[in-house]
């Protein structure tokens, strides 16, 4: 019987976990969330100004991140678009961006006509400060960074580079709710910062986004882009040059849905508690798998506290006699480790057609052409092709499931030669 348990499920053995169902649910639909949604249903399902659940969320979110303003949007993508418009990026400008990120970090830049200058990544998948330095020229107006998988970028160096070169710094914190760098919250380093509140994000309402700013002008421009009429009239001073546009704004509507924000606000209130549990499980998994020479965990420096949107290992196939990652991944799946994943949509942008030939969808780039191709960013491509992702559970009750995943991963690794 013991021998049968050690036989890989992909080769006919018993799987580590019996059930194939999902082993991870987020956000957890608690009684308090149910109550909040029902309460909001009766308070109103449309909010046109800064009031109610919008005001409560924004005021507390801004305070948490040590910023003057927070502005809710209907997605992280529209929050990022709002950042780019607020920053004043335009045709002819160059903006340095990470090559390895979810594409929505950069695609809103195409709508303002600026040119994305992609940079390769460091060992954790974050933008490499050394590469940023190489790409700066007289046309460079700003730097966009993503804290990939909830691990903070190298903020000391990046902030220093931006200040020295008088560049705007914009943070995409969509993976990094609650993460800190030297005790300072991510989102408080840049001139602007944005978060997604969608899906499995650490603060989720199902859909939604939020940005923060300290600068009045940036905030007013973000308001005008997607929050016309009542909110602009409420918040932009009548004496300000932008007030005359308050009724129409720029004509877009990026308002969030109150029911989504009611959910997100309840999750946000418990963010630090969830983050502590995630960190405990992350450290446990890393410690347990440390002895596996070919499965490299992220390297976390002193003073850095990740938020662990996910735990991403790097698969080193040379340590496994060049066994393809597809085979090891299939073996994990056969053990019913259903939450083990290979992130596909989060990829080096140079591998995507939109960044290889943007002019077909965005004619402005016919005269300001940029074109990337496979091979341009070898470190980002290597990170992407060898990434194995695990979620981080959020309840102490999940300890048994975490242990089962560790057991299943160890079982596959121990018997990898049988997959050759």
Protein Blocks (a to p, Z undefined) as FASTA:
>chain_A
ZZmmmpcfknopacfblblcdfbdcddddfklmmmmmmmmmnopcdfbdehjllmmmmmm
mmmnopabdcddfbfklmmmmmmmmnopaehiacdddfbdcfklmmmmmmnopacddddd
dfkopacfklmmmmgcfklgbdcdddehhiacdfklmmmmmmmnopacdddfklmghiae
ehiaehilmmbdcddfehjbfbdghiacddddfbfklmmmmmmmmmghjlmmmmmcfkbm
klmmmmnmnopacbdcfklmmmmmmmmmmmmmmmmmmmmmmmmmmmmmmmpmklccdddd
ehiacehlbacddddfklnoopafklmmmmmmmnopakbccdfklccfklpmklmmmmlm
mmmlmmmcccddehjlmmlmmmmmmcccddddfbfklmmmmmmmmmmmmmmmmmmmmmZZ
